[in-house]
Amino acid sequence: MGWTLALLAPMTWADDEEKAEWHKAQSAFENGRWPDAESILSKLWNQVPAPSFADEPAALLVDVYLRQEKTEQVDAAAQRFKRQFPASPQLARVLYDQGLLSLKKGMNFEAAREFSSSASRAKTPGVYNASIQALHHIVEARGLSPEQLESVWRPLAKDPDLGPWLLEGVGVEWNRSARFKEAEATYTDYLQRYPQAEGASRVRGELARIKAMPRDDRTVLLMAPFSGDFSEVGRSLREGVSLAFEEAKAHGTSLPNVQVLDDQGNLVQGVLQLRKMLAEDHVDAILGPAMSDVAAGVAIELSARKSPVPLVTPTATTHGIASLGEGVFQFNVTTHVLGQRIAGYAFDCLGLKNFVVVAPHSEYGFQLTEAFAETVKQRGGNVIAAAYVDPDAADLSESLQEMRRKVAQFDFDAGRGEGRALPDGRLMRSYMSDSTFAVDGIFIPAASGDEADKLASQVVFNKVRGQILGSSGWYDKAVLLKSSEASQGAYFSVDFQDQPKTEAYSAFSRAYRSRWKRSPDRVAALSYDAARFLLEGMHNSSQPGALTSALRDIHVFPGVLGDIKFDDDGVNRNTALFRLERRSFKEVQGCATAH
């Protein structure tokens, strides 16, 4: 705290004493006595007045903090160093340490920028070589986008070795991403800047290939959150799409130009940027957005413009987006479809008619409950009660007891209609307190396995019995690990199996890991399929405005997570059904296996 510093007496060491302390700190550092080095270096840096060589102990202190894994102190000391010694030759060392810290945090782009800045400022071979070695490690792992790699190149543009190497890498990444205009411009810039560089002949060859390659004149707009809170979603989407385009290119497929729009996962930001882009550039198709609300906003914008531009969203799950326009396609199974599927199976195959719902108080719970109840009503069944609860609450008794009373009242009303005698007075109170009430089905649209097991257990505890039904949140290893009696025999609908054991998924996963040095997630897999779907539609259509019709003609598309089966609205309806049996999920094939 700032006020404590005022209590410290100013240090008045003579130059010889200061230098002696500095040598002690260096000795402690060289012998790995980090706390001793920290104590002396901190005093030297904070001394008033500061020694003339204060930047040296300050830089070494950043290093000491890093070696002790004091991450907050590294950040704070590095920022202070930059403010206090902006022209110091020791700044390169501090930037290198910051890069190491960013690398430990998994922040590859930030680390690459810091190593680049360190190398550009380094005055000694040691810091320079260490920085470029670390930079090589990050760049060669191919974890940076072309925009990020270009940002890393700029501080080193005049470096005779690193400048050409990095700029060639920028061109390679533009080319891999099917952004051929940017690749062509980058390679042209390279030849102007570095005509005698070792890689110039390679770049000339790539430039000639780009100019000669078969190219679709159409433009695809890649729209996702590439920065902000949802940037990891955007990264996976970009990587899945890029892999699909690279594979198509390797097979000689004519590829479209690609433009990128960073919507930051924000509806207003996304629509405003799209309007600007549509006013300035020609767009033939949109791949994305990733987030449901942004996808809905873009679909409405295109519909209002009566635009023929098709929109293929890999990941949006909100019901109704595809119905907003003729050319809108949803690859991810919507919550509505999941609710419809389990309700239809329960009614048509299991013979259940009367249901209750216990759902999380969330948009996910609301949407699934709405779809389930709507389907049950259409079939002639009843949803007797719906309880929306906080799954994290310690006690759900109040909400579930109210649901239980409604089940009891439904049972009493049915009994009166059948002429059954019902208890009254004290017997009725005892009956209500002690009896377990049965209902045909209990729908629990949990978002996770832990949530599913807890809600099912709470329903049983509150003396309501019936066939448990669920949705994709039940397809979770946590359910198998808990495996409580309350959950056994539950049926649930799922969209895609994670990492299915199929050759198609295995081939995709191998290619993705080889390209991006990490395992694919669901966003990457869906985006890979969405890009392949769009390329097939482009291959099947050559006339302007015919792309939407060509895409509509693809009713079933073989995806790596499973077949994509579109309905008339352009929504994927390919769901699966599973039953929980002890410590395994058993897929249900039709009504024949119903228990």
ABEGO torsion letter per residue (X at the ends): XAAAAAABBBBABBAAAAAAAAAAAAAAAAAGBAAAAAAAAAAAAABOBBBAAAAAAAAAAAAAAAAAGBAAAAAAAAAAAAAABAABAAAAAAAAAAAAAAAAAGBAAAAAAAAAAAAAABABAAAAAAAAAAAAAAAAAGABBAAAAAAAAAAAAABAAAAAAAAAAAAAAAAAAGBAAAAAAAAAAAAAABAABAAAAAAAAAAAAAAABBBBABBBBBBBBABEAAAAAAAAAAAAAAAAAAAAAAAGBBBBBBBBBBAGGBAAAAAAAAAAAAAABBBABBBOBABAAAAAAAAAAAAAAGBABBBBBAABABBGAAAABAABBBABBBAAAAAAAAAAAAAAAAGBABBBBBBBBBAAAAAAAAAAAAAAAAAGBBBABBBBBBAABABAAAAAAAAAAAAAAAAAAAAAAAGBBBBBEAAAAAAAAABBBBBABBBBBBABAAAAAAAAAAAAAAGBBEBBBBBAAABBAAAAAAGBAAABGBBBBBABBBGBBBAAAAAAAAAAAAAAGBBBBAAAAAAAAAAAAAAAAAAABABBGAAAAAAAABABBBBAAEBBBBBAAGBBABBBBBBBBEABBBBBBEAAABX
